[in-house]
């Protein structure tokens, strides 16, 4: 499997003119305690990254953990390469790290962005990690002066997004879709 894995871990995206951004996750309401904490070797820390050079097999495992259907890795790679913003969330424990969250956004680079593929590992759900991931990606999009942020939500997560400030189109416009026969 090492050969196949190496095909998807190339650095074709190295020419993308975005700096790699790694930021620690600081829990809300506990910033002072978090800032002064000394990391223990067995302690876990959470951080975000905008690096696009992800292990696609690790991303596939994350998506499997929440029951998503598998998608061809070549298409996932292409989607990541063509995204405006890619955000991954990691747990660092000692020298090892693991992917625990992911999302990406496409954009017209001026006014609009759409958030896709929001996923958080089940072990980290209901602990504020999804909220932190969404706040991080929104902050990054707003820093690029994107003012209209949209997403598509399955019925069971609509309330999650509503609690983050997303709403159904206030003008009642319904999205339209075209699918091949």
N, C-alpha and C positions, 0 to 999 in steps of 0.2 A: 504494500500500500504506500510505501515511502515514495516510489516513483510517481504515482498518481497524485499524491499530496503535493509533491514538488511542482507539478504542473499548475496548481492553483495558488501557489505561494510565491509567484514571481513578483518582481518589483516594477511591473509595467506602469504603475501609478506614481512612480517616483517623480515624474515630470509635472505632476499636479502642483500648481502654485499655491498650496495651502500649507501652513506650518502645522506640524504635529502638536496637538494641544493635550496635555495631561493635567487634569485638575482633580484634587482630592474632593471627595464627598464630605461635606460637613453637615451633620444632622441639624435640622431646625430646632431652635430652642435650647441648644446645647453647644453653641459655637465657642463660648469662652472655655468650657471644660475641654472641648475637642482640641482647641488651639494649643493648650498647655500640656496636653497629654504626651507622655513618652511612649513610643511604640514598643510593645513587648514582642519578642520573637514569635510567639504563638498567636499574638493578636491579629485580627483581621482588619484590613483597611480597604475602603472602597474608593475607586477613582474612575474618572471619565477620560476618554481619549477620542480624538478626532482622526486618528491614524487609520487610513484605509487598508493597510496591509494586514488583513485579518486572516487567520487560519479558517478557511471555509468549512473544514470538517468540524471545527470547534463551534462555529456558528450553526452548522446543521444540527449538532448535538443539542445546542440551546433551543433551537426551534422544535426539535423532536421532544424535548422535555415538556413543552406546553401543548403537544399534540398537533402541531401544524403539519400539513402535507409537505412531503419532500418536493423540492424544486431542483431542476438541473443546476449543478454547481457552476457550469459555464455561464448560465443566465444570471445566477446570483452574483457572480463576479462582475459581469457586465453592468448589472443594476447598481452595484456599489461604485464602480468606476464612473458611471454617468450621473451619480447623485451629486447634488449641490453640497450636502453636508452628511457626514456619516459619524454617528456617535456610538461608542461602545462603553459599557460599564463593566468594571473588573473588580474582583475580590483578590487582594494580595494577602497571602498568609505566609510569612517567612519569605523564602525564595521562590515559592510557587504562586502563580496567579491563574485565575480562571475567568472566562467570559461569563458574566451573569446577566447582562442586559445589552440590548442593541436597538437602534433605530436609525432611520435615514430620512432625508428630505430631498425632494426635487424642487426646482425653482426656475422662474424666468429671470432671476438675478436682479430684479428691480422691485416688483410689487408683491408677488405671490409665491408661496411655497406650500407644498403638500407633504405631510409627514406620513411615512410608510413603515411597516414592519416593526412596530413597537413590540418588543418581547422582553420579559423579565423571567428569569429562572424561578420555578415554583417555590424553592427554598427562600427566596427573597421577596416574594409577593406578600402583600398585606403588612409590609414593614416600612412603607414610604419610599421604597426604591423606584417604583414605577413613576411616582410623583416627581421624585428627584430627577429621573431621566428625562421626563417631559419638560420640567422647568429648565433643565440644562439645554435641551435642544431649542426650546423657545427663546431662551436668552441668546443663544448663538445666532438664531435667525434674526432676532430683533437687532442684534449688533451689526448685522449686514443691512439694516434698514428695510427689512421685509415687514410689511404691515398686515398682509392678509395671509393667515396660516390656516390651512384646512387639513382635514384627515377623514378617513373612512373608518367607521367603527362597527364591529359586530354588535348585535343587540345586547349581549351580556356585559359589554364594557362601556356602553353609552353613558351610564351614570358616572363612571370613573372620569371620563373626559369632561362631562358636564361640571363636575366638581373642580376641574382645573380651569374653568372659564369658557370652554367650548360650548357652542349652542347650535341648534338646528338653524338653517338659514332663516334669518328674521323676515326676509321678504317672501318666504315660502317657495323659493325656487327649488325644484327637485333636480337632483343630479340625473344625468342621462348616460347610458352606457351602450356601447356597441361591442358585440362579441361575434367572432366568426361562427358560421354554421357548424 
